[in-house]
Amino acid sequence: MTKVAVIYYSSQGNVHKLAVAAAAAAEKAGAEVRLRRTAELSTETVVPGNDAWNKAWAEHLEAVQDIPEAAIEDLEWADAVLWGTPGRYGLPAASLKQFIDQTLPLHMRRGLVNKVMSSFTSTATLHGGQESTLLALNNAFYHWGAIIVPPGVADAIQLAPTNGNPYGGSSVSRNEAGNVDDDNLAAIEYQARRTVEITAALQRGLGTA
């Protein structure tokens, strides 16, 4: 059975919602799945003075306490990893980046070679750096010798008005908690299925299935 880890950081719940949908779709596609969040680095919000944002951040952090924090062992276990992050100035969030920074020992023993990677994001605005965030995140995968599987424009859902990002699933939060529409969910579900299918095909080809 293909093993898939969904590893993400979410501050208000938008990326979380995408991650949960990705995990469910991967499981439905026949994979064994681990849903993991990366650790919150701050004990207080990074947006002082914005009461609505602060409230959503605190409520979301409280709501996800039952989801285990990601560990390097999850990467060792997985055949494929779906990575989720909000965009931060066109870059991945610090929490996810810190987790990636901890992978050096695993990378040094070639423990990430030929694992399948796919990524998704959410930004506050339509041109808030979605593609840049995903491309920046993918840089780590190149170093690992991993296999990057994007959604591309290989399914009709990618042509929906709120989708169309061939680099990875994405949503526009408009700085509202949980603002992920049905087309976004359908797109990330497709991306998860595609990731499972390509991983299973790779395993058969390498004789590791």
Backbone as JSON, one array per atom type, in Angstrom:
{
  "sequence": "MTKVAVIYYSSQGNVHKLAVAAAAAAEKAGAEVRLRRTAELSTETVVPGNDAWNKAWAEHLEAVQDIPEAAIEDLEWADAVLWGTPGRYGLPAASLKQFIDQTLPLHMRRGLVNKVMSSFTSTATLHGGQESTLLALNNAFYHWGAIIVPPGVADAIQLAPTNGNPYGGSSVSRNEAGNVDDDNLAAIEYQARRTVEITAALQRGLGTA",
  "N": [[0.84, -1.2, 0.0], [0.52, 2.2, -0.84], [2.1, 4.8, 0.94], [1.22, 7.84, 2.32], [2.07, 11.02, 3.48], [0.58, 13.92, 4.72], [1.67, 16.98, 5.22], [1.64, 20.01, 6.86], [1.33, 23.59, 7.46], [-0.86, 25.84, 9.04], [-2.4, 28.93, 9.65], [-4.88, 30.16, 10.05], [-6.71, 28.34, 9.24], [-7.3, 27.87, 6.56], [-5.35, 26.52, 4.9], [-5.31, 24.25, 6.43], [-7.87, 23.21, 5.96], [-7.64, 22.51, 3.25], [-5.63, 20.59, 3.54], [-6.85, 18.57, 5.07], [-8.79, 17.73, 3.24], [-7.1, 16.78, 1.22], [-5.86, 14.63, 2.53], [-8.06, 12.95, 3.01], [-8.83, 12.36, 0.36], [-6.54, 11.05, -0.61], [-6.55, 8.79, 0.99], [-8.97, 7.66, 0.17], [-8.2, 6.99, -2.37], [-6.76, 4.77, -1.93], [-4.47, 4.85, -0.38], [-2.38, 4.61, 2.55], [-2.53, 6.91, 5.13], [-1.02, 9.7, 6.78], [-1.85, 12.51, 8.59], [-0.35, 15.48, 9.35], [0.68, 18.31, 11.26], [2.86, 21.14, 11.27], [4.88, 22.55, 13.88], [3.65, 25.29, 15.81], [5.33, 28.31, 15.92], [5.15, 30.63, 17.35], [4.05, 32.13, 20.38], [2.18, 33.98, 20.46], [0.08, 35.98, 18.32], [1.28, 37.02, 15.06], [0.33, 39.29, 14.01], [-0.17, 42.0, 15.3], [-2.71, 44.08, 16.69], [-4.74, 43.47, 14.91], [-7.64, 42.42, 15.54], [-9.59, 40.57, 14.61], [-8.09, 38.8, 13.0], [-6.3, 37.85, 14.93], [-8.04, 36.53, 16.68], [-9.06, 34.48, 15.03], [-6.69, 33.1, 14.52], [-5.96, 32.17, 17.12], [-8.19, 30.58, 17.73], [-8.07, 28.66, 15.73], [-5.61, 27.4, 16.29], [-6.2, 26.23, 18.74], [-8.13, 24.43, 17.9], [-6.81, 22.47, 16.44], [-5.29, 20.88, 18.06], [-5.45, 18.14, 18.42], [-4.31, 17.0, 16.23], [-1.42, 15.33, 15.31], [1.95, 16.59, 15.66], [4.27, 17.09, 13.01], [6.96, 14.85, 12.34], [10.36, 13.86, 11.67], [10.4, 11.18, 11.24], [7.99, 10.69, 10.01], [8.49, 11.46, 7.4], [10.42, 9.57, 6.7], [8.83, 7.32, 6.75], [6.92, 7.75, 4.74], [5.94, 7.26, 1.3], [5.16, 9.2, -0.38], [4.68, 12.74, -0.14], [2.46, 15.29, 0.61], [2.59, 18.69, 0.74], [1.61, 21.53, 2.58], [1.21, 25.05, 2.79], [0.66, 28.41, 3.92], [1.12, 31.36, 1.93], [3.87, 33.49, 2.46], [4.87, 36.46, 1.82], [5.38, 35.48, -0.72], [6.79, 33.21, -0.08], [7.3, 30.06, 1.68], [5.69, 29.43, 4.87], [7.26, 30.12, 8.04], [7.15, 28.07, 9.96], [6.79, 25.66, 8.5], [9.09, 25.77, 6.97], [11.06, 25.6, 8.96], [10.7, 22.99, 9.8], [11.46, 21.63, 7.46], [14.14, 22.39, 7.44], [15.13, 20.72, 9.36], [15.6, 18.33, 8.16], [18.09, 17.59, 7.3], [19.91, 15.45, 8.29], [18.48, 13.15, 7.42], [18.38, 13.63, 4.69], [21.14, 13.55, 4.11], [21.71, 10.87, 4.28], [20.48, 9.97, 2.06], [17.79, 9.59, 2.29], [15.49, 10.69, 1.22], [15.45, 10.44, -1.44], [13.86, 9.84, -4.52], [11.34, 9.87, -3.38], [7.97, 10.95, -3.66], [6.81, 14.25, -4.12], [4.44, 16.85, -3.56], [2.79, 20.0, -3.64], [0.81, 22.57, -1.98], [-1.12, 25.62, -1.43], [-2.28, 28.66, 0.22], [-3.27, 32.01, -0.15], [-3.75, 35.48, 0.75], [-4.7, 37.1, -1.26], [-5.55, 37.06, -4.78], [-3.29, 37.44, -6.39], [-1.26, 36.99, -4.59], [1.19, 35.69, -4.39], [1.06, 32.92, -4.81], [2.1, 31.03, -6.76], [4.83, 31.61, -6.58], [5.33, 30.92, -3.93], [4.94, 28.12, -3.97], [6.88, 27.34, -5.84], [9.18, 28.12, -4.47], [9.04, 26.42, -2.26], [9.31, 23.98, -3.56], [11.99, 24.0, -4.19], [13.49, 22.74, -2.19], [12.85, 20.08, -2.64], [14.12, 19.46, -5.01], [16.78, 19.4, -4.19], [16.72, 17.17, -2.57], [16.48, 15.1, -4.36], [14.01, 14.21, -4.94], [10.82, 13.34, -6.46], [8.85, 15.52, -8.14], [5.43, 16.08, -8.28], [3.15, 17.85, -9.88], [-0.21, 19.26, -10.1], [-0.69, 20.21, -12.62], [-2.37, 21.06, -15.69], [-4.21, 19.02, -16.04], [-6.69, 18.12, -15.57], [-10.18, 18.84, -15.68], [-11.06, 20.33, -13.51], [-9.06, 22.07, -12.95], [-9.53, 24.17, -14.58], [-11.48, 25.67, -13.5], [-12.8, 28.86, -12.4], [-11.67, 29.73, -9.94], [-9.41, 28.25, -9.65], [-6.8, 26.85, -11.52], [-4.06, 26.97, -11.09], [-1.21, 25.53, -12.06], [0.92, 24.61, -10.59], [0.31, 23.77, -8.04], [-2.38, 22.99, -5.77], [-4.49, 25.69, -4.67], [-5.86, 28.39, -2.74], [-7.79, 31.39, -2.21], [-7.81, 33.35, 0.49], [-8.69, 35.85, 1.33], [-8.09, 36.94, 3.75], [-9.8, 35.71, 5.54], [-10.96, 33.3, 7.82], [-10.89, 29.85, 7.06], [-11.76, 30.1, 4.42], [-12.31, 28.52, 1.9], [-13.29, 27.34, -1.17], [-15.67, 25.14, -2.91], [-14.62, 24.39, -5.4], [-11.88, 24.7, -4.95], [-11.48, 22.68, -3.07], [-12.15, 20.43, -4.6], [-10.09, 20.58, -6.45], [-7.77, 20.13, -4.87], [-8.32, 17.59, -4.02], [-8.22, 16.19, -6.44], [-5.48, 16.6, -6.98], [-4.32, 15.16, -4.88], [-5.19, 12.54, -5.47], [-3.93, 12.18, -7.94], [-1.26, 12.31, -7.09], [-1.09, 9.97, -5.53], [-1.58, 8.04, -7.52], [0.59, 8.42, -9.31], [2.72, 7.89, -7.6], [2.25, 5.2, -6.94], [2.6, 4.06, -9.49], [5.29, 4.67, -9.9], [6.43, 3.15, -7.85], [5.81, 0.57, -8.74], [7.31, 0.55, -11.09], [9.91, 0.77, -10.09], [10.04, -1.49, -8.66], [9.37, -1.52, -5.99], [6.9, -1.66, -4.89]],
  "CA": [[0.0, 0.0, 0.0], [1.25, 3.47, -0.9], [2.02, 5.56, 2.19], [1.22, 9.27, 2.03], [2.01, 11.97, 4.59], [0.15, 15.28, 4.41], [2.36, 17.79, 6.22], [1.21, 21.38, 6.54], [1.15, 24.62, 8.49], [-2.0, 26.71, 8.77], [-2.54, 29.91, 10.72], [-6.28, 30.47, 10.3], [-7.55, 27.2, 8.89], [-7.48, 27.67, 5.12], [-4.48, 25.43, 4.48], [-5.79, 23.08, 7.17], [-9.03, 22.66, 5.25], [-7.1, 21.85, 2.07], [-4.87, 19.42, 3.97], [-7.81, 17.52, 5.46], [-9.37, 17.22, 2.0], [-6.05, 16.01, 0.54], [-5.68, 13.38, 3.27], [-9.23, 12.1, 2.75], [-8.79, 11.92, -1.03], [-5.47, 10.07, -0.74], [-7.04, 7.57, 1.62], [-9.99, 7.1, -0.72], [-7.5, 6.45, -3.53], [-6.13, 3.51, -1.54], [-3.23, 5.04, 0.35], [-2.35, 4.76, 4.0], [-2.28, 8.35, 5.23], [-0.77, 10.4, 8.04], [-2.06, 13.96, 8.55], [0.54, 16.06, 10.35], [0.88, 19.76, 11.21], [4.14, 21.55, 11.83], [4.73, 23.23, 15.16], [3.48, 26.73, 15.87], [6.57, 28.88, 16.44], [4.89, 31.83, 18.15], [3.07, 31.99, 21.45], [1.17, 35.01, 20.23], [-0.08, 36.28, 16.91], [2.27, 37.87, 14.41], [-0.38, 40.43, 13.43], [-0.69, 42.8, 16.4], [-3.67, 45.12, 16.36], [-5.81, 42.95, 14.06], [-8.37, 41.56, 16.48], [-10.25, 39.48, 13.9], [-7.06, 37.84, 12.61], [-5.8, 37.25, 16.15], [-9.06, 35.62, 17.2], [-9.08, 33.31, 14.15], [-5.43, 32.37, 14.74], [-6.04, 31.49, 18.41], [-9.23, 29.56, 17.65], [-7.59, 27.55, 14.89], [-4.56, 26.69, 17.03], [-6.87, 25.41, 19.74], [-8.94, 23.41, 17.24], [-6.01, 21.43, 15.8], [-4.4, 20.26, 19.03], [-5.52, 16.69, 18.34], [-3.54, 16.56, 15.07], [-0.02, 15.21, 15.73], [2.95, 17.41, 15.0], [5.11, 16.36, 12.07], [8.28, 14.4, 12.78], [11.17, 13.36, 10.56], [10.01, 9.79, 11.02], [6.88, 10.69, 9.05], [9.1, 11.52, 6.07], [11.04, 8.27, 6.45], [7.74, 6.36, 6.55], [6.09, 8.04, 3.57], [6.38, 7.14, -0.09], [4.82, 10.49, -0.99], [4.32, 13.78, 0.83], [1.75, 16.49, 0.16], [3.01, 19.78, 1.62], [0.74, 22.69, 2.51], [1.68, 26.23, 3.51], [0.23, 29.72, 3.45], [2.18, 32.17, 1.34], [4.39, 34.58, 3.28], [5.68, 37.25, 0.9], [5.79, 34.6, -1.8], [7.65, 32.17, 0.47], [6.61, 29.2, 2.65], [5.64, 29.9, 6.25], [8.46, 29.78, 8.82], [6.96, 26.8, 10.64], [7.07, 24.58, 7.57], [10.51, 25.88, 6.6], [11.88, 25.09, 10.06], [10.63, 21.53, 9.74], [12.29, 21.2, 6.34], [15.53, 22.58, 7.83], [15.54, 19.62, 10.24], [15.71, 17.08, 7.4], [19.45, 17.39, 6.78], [20.44, 14.1, 8.51], [17.79, 12.21, 6.55], [18.85, 13.93, 3.33], [22.53, 13.14, 3.97], [21.76, 9.42, 4.04], [19.69, 9.75, 0.84], [16.51, 9.06, 2.72], [14.38, 11.34, 0.54], [15.6, 10.21, -2.87], [12.77, 9.17, -5.23], [10.02, 10.05, -2.77], [7.14, 11.86, -4.45], [6.41, 15.46, -3.4], [3.48, 17.73, -4.21], [2.58, 21.09, -2.69], [-0.38, 23.42, -2.14], [-0.98, 26.86, -0.67], [-3.37, 29.63, 0.29], [-2.8, 33.37, 0.06], [-4.85, 36.4, 1.06], [-5.22, 37.7, -2.49], [-5.36, 36.24, -5.98], [-1.9, 37.56, -6.83], [-0.5, 37.1, -3.34], [2.42, 34.91, -4.38], [0.81, 31.47, -4.76], [3.05, 30.27, -7.56], [6.15, 31.84, -6.02], [5.42, 30.13, -2.69], [5.1, 26.71, -4.31], [8.18, 27.16, -6.48], [10.19, 28.21, -3.41], [8.96, 25.19, -1.48], [9.82, 22.89, -4.38], [13.46, 24.02, -4.25], [14.02, 21.72, -1.27], [12.64, 18.76, -3.21], [15.18, 19.24, -6.0], [17.99, 19.02, -3.46], [16.55, 15.82, -2.03], [16.37, 14.08, -5.39], [12.63, 13.73, -4.92], [10.06, 13.45, -7.7], [7.78, 16.51, -7.94], [4.22, 15.81, -9.05], [2.19, 18.97, -9.82], [-1.49, 18.92, -10.72], [-0.7, 20.63, -14.02], [-3.73, 21.37, -16.17], [-4.52, 17.69, -16.55], [-8.06, 17.78, -15.19], [-11.08, 19.97, -15.92], [-11.23, 21.15, -12.31], [-8.04, 23.11, -12.97], [-10.02, 25.27, -15.41], [-12.48, 26.44, -12.75], [-12.34, 30.24, -12.23], [-10.9, 29.96, -8.72], [-8.24, 27.37, -9.64], [-5.95, 27.18, -12.65], [-2.65, 27.03, -10.74], [-0.66, 24.22, -12.42], [2.02, 24.26, -9.69], [-0.25, 23.1, -6.87], [-3.68, 23.51, -5.33], [-4.39, 26.97, -3.98], [-7.11, 29.1, -2.47], [-7.65, 32.81, -1.87], [-8.5, 33.46, 1.77], [-9.17, 37.21, 1.6], [-7.88, 37.12, 5.19], [-10.93, 35.16, 6.27], [-10.68, 31.94, 8.26], [-11.62, 28.75, 6.43], [-12.38, 30.56, 3.18], [-11.91, 27.59, 0.83], [-14.56, 27.0, -1.83], [-15.82, 23.76, -3.36], [-13.69, 24.14, -6.49], [-10.56, 24.52, -4.35], [-11.46, 21.35, -2.46], [-12.12, 19.46, -5.69], [-8.75, 20.64, -7.05], [-6.78, 19.47, -4.02], [-8.65, 16.17, -4.05], [-7.61, 15.68, -7.67], [-4.02, 16.59, -6.81], [-3.97, 14.04, -3.99], [-5.37, 11.3, -6.24], [-2.84, 12.12, -8.93], [-0.04, 12.0, -6.36], [-1.14, 8.54, -5.18], [-1.47, 7.25, -8.76], [1.97, 8.5, -9.83], [3.58, 7.2, -6.64], [2.05, 3.76, -7.12], [3.22, 3.69, -10.75], [6.74, 4.73, -9.66], [6.78, 1.99, -7.04], [5.79, -0.61, -9.61], [8.44, 0.63, -12.01], [11.15, 0.55, -9.35], [9.95, -2.77, -8.0], [9.29, -1.32, -4.54], [5.5, -1.74, -4.46]],
  "C": [[0.87, 1.25, 0.0], [1.02, 4.26, 0.39], [2.2, 7.05, 1.9], [1.16, 10.07, 3.33], [1.53, 13.31, 4.05], [0.69, 16.15, 5.54], [2.12, 19.25, 5.89], [1.35, 22.3, 7.74], [-0.03, 25.48, 8.07], [-2.17, 27.66, 9.95], [-4.0, 30.21, 11.06], [-7.23, 29.35, 9.9], [-7.75, 26.95, 7.41], [-6.63, 26.52, 4.6], [-4.88, 24.13, 5.19], [-6.95, 22.41, 6.43], [-8.6, 21.94, 3.98], [-6.38, 20.56, 2.44], [-5.79, 18.27, 4.35], [-8.44, 16.9, 4.22], [-8.36, 16.36, 1.24], [-5.88, 14.65, 1.21], [-6.84, 12.42, 2.99], [-9.21, 11.54, 1.34], [-7.7, 10.87, -1.24], [-5.88, 8.73, -0.14], [-8.08, 6.87, 0.75], [-9.36, 6.47, -1.95], [-6.7, 5.19, -3.19], [-4.85, 3.63, -0.75], [-3.45, 4.96, 1.86], [-1.85, 6.17, 4.27], [-1.97, 8.79, 6.66], [-0.98, 11.9, 7.79], [-1.27, 14.57, 9.69], [0.66, 17.57, 10.16], [2.26, 20.07, 11.76], [3.9, 22.47, 13.02], [4.51, 24.73, 14.99], [4.7, 27.33, 16.55], [6.34, 30.04, 17.39], [3.87, 31.53, 19.24], [2.0, 33.07, 21.37], [1.16, 35.38, 18.75], [1.02, 37.18, 16.36], [1.62, 39.08, 13.76], [-0.99, 41.28, 14.56], [-1.65, 43.87, 15.92], [-4.82, 44.67, 15.48], [-6.6, 41.93, 14.87], [-9.03, 40.37, 15.8], [-9.26, 38.39, 13.52], [-6.55, 37.1, 13.84], [-6.76, 36.21, 16.71], [-9.1, 34.34, 16.36], [-7.84, 32.45, 14.35], [-5.51, 31.55, 16.02], [-7.06, 30.35, 18.36], [-8.76, 28.37, 16.83], [-6.53, 26.74, 15.62], [-5.17, 25.76, 18.07], [-7.57, 24.22, 19.09], [-8.11, 22.25, 16.69], [-5.07, 20.71, 16.77], [-4.41, 18.73, 18.97], [-4.76, 16.12, 17.13], [-2.07, 16.49, 15.47], [0.89, 16.16, 14.98], [3.85, 16.53, 14.13], [6.46, 16.02, 12.7], [9.04, 13.88, 11.58], [10.82, 11.91, 10.25], [8.85, 9.68, 10.04], [7.4, 10.74, 7.62], [9.77, 10.2, 5.72], [9.98, 7.24, 6.08], [7.07, 6.52, 5.2], [6.77, 7.69, 2.25], [6.16, 8.45, -0.83], [4.41, 11.46, 0.1], [3.62, 14.92, 0.1], [2.02, 17.57, 1.19], [2.08, 20.97, 1.46], [1.28, 23.85, 3.34], [0.94, 27.48, 3.04], [1.41, 30.44, 2.81], [2.58, 33.29, 2.28], [5.36, 35.39, 2.4], [6.21, 36.39, -0.25], [6.7, 33.47, -1.38], [6.84, 31.26, 1.39], [6.65, 29.79, 4.05], [6.84, 29.36, 7.04], [8.34, 28.42, 9.49], [7.3, 25.63, 9.74], [8.54, 24.59, 7.17], [11.4, 25.34, 7.71], [11.87, 23.56, 10.06], [11.52, 20.99, 8.61], [13.78, 21.34, 6.69], [16.04, 21.44, 8.71], [15.78, 18.31, 9.49], [17.13, 16.75, 6.97], [20.0, 15.98, 7.07], [19.79, 13.05, 7.62], [18.24, 12.39, 5.1], [20.27, 13.4, 3.11], [22.67, 11.63, 3.77], [20.82, 9.0, 2.9], [18.3, 9.19, 1.15], [15.29, 9.67, 2.05], [14.44, 11.16, -0.97], [14.42, 9.39, -3.41], [11.44, 9.14, -4.48], [9.27, 11.09, -3.59], [6.69, 13.03, -3.58], [5.42, 16.27, -4.23], [3.07, 18.79, -3.19], [1.35, 21.92, -3.02], [-0.3, 24.59, -1.17], [-2.29, 27.62, -0.58], [-2.76, 31.0, 0.54], [-4.0, 34.29, 0.25], [-5.5, 36.96, -0.2], [-4.88, 36.82, -3.69], [-3.92, 36.29, -6.48], [-0.98, 37.75, -5.63], [0.7, 36.18, -3.25], [2.21, 33.41, -4.33], [1.87, 30.68, -5.51], [4.47, 30.41, -7.01], [6.36, 31.0, -4.75], [5.68, 28.67, -3.01], [6.45, 26.44, -4.97], [9.31, 27.22, -5.44], [10.22, 26.94, -2.57], [9.57, 24.02, -2.25], [11.34, 22.87, -4.47], [14.08, 22.96, -3.35], [13.93, 20.33, -1.9], [13.69, 18.43, -4.27], [16.45, 18.77, -5.3], [17.91, 17.59, -2.95], [16.62, 14.73, -3.09], [14.99, 13.45, -5.42], [11.98, 13.93, -6.29], [8.88, 14.38, -7.45], [6.62, 16.19, -8.87], [3.26, 17.0, -8.87], [0.84, 18.52, -10.38], [-1.51, 19.23, -12.21], [-2.09, 21.14, -14.41], [-4.23, 20.08, -16.83], [-5.93, 17.24, -16.19], [-8.92, 19.04, -15.35], [-11.23, 20.87, -14.71], [-10.21, 22.28, -12.27], [-8.47, 24.32, -13.8], [-11.11, 26.07, -14.72], [-11.93, 27.83, -12.46], [-11.45, 30.48, -11.01], [-9.69, 29.05, -8.61], [-7.29, 27.8, -10.76], [-4.48, 27.31, -12.33], [-2.03, 25.66, -11.04], [0.44, 23.74, -11.48], [1.52, 23.49, -8.47], [-1.56, 23.74, -6.47], [-3.52, 24.8, -4.55], [-5.78, 27.56, -3.74], [-6.79, 30.55, -2.13], [-8.48, 33.05, -0.61], [-9.19, 34.8, 1.98], [-9.1, 37.53, 3.09], [-9.09, 36.72, 6.02], [-10.65, 33.7, 6.61], [-11.53, 30.92, 7.51], [-12.27, 29.1, 5.11], [-11.84, 29.75, 2.0], [-13.19, 27.13, 0.15], [-14.54, 25.57, -2.38], [-14.87, 23.43, -4.51], [-12.27, 23.94, -5.97], [-10.43, 23.12, -3.75], [-11.39, 20.26, -3.53], [-10.73, 19.41, -6.33], [-7.72, 19.93, -6.19], [-7.06, 17.98, -3.93], [-8.08, 15.51, -5.3], [-6.09, 15.58, -7.54], [-3.57, 15.43, -5.94], [-4.11, 12.7, -4.71], [-4.24, 11.11, -7.24], [-1.52, 11.74, -8.25], [0.02, 10.52, -6.0], [-0.92, 7.68, -6.43], [-0.04, 7.25, -9.29], [2.93, 7.78, -8.9], [3.47, 5.69, -6.8], [2.7, 3.27, -8.41], [4.74, 3.67, -10.61], [7.21, 3.52, -8.86], [6.8, 0.72, -7.87], [6.99, -0.61, -10.54], [9.77, 0.35, -11.35], [11.18, -0.8, -8.64], [9.88, -2.66, -6.49], [7.87, -1.39, -4.01], [5.26, -2.98, -3.63]]
}
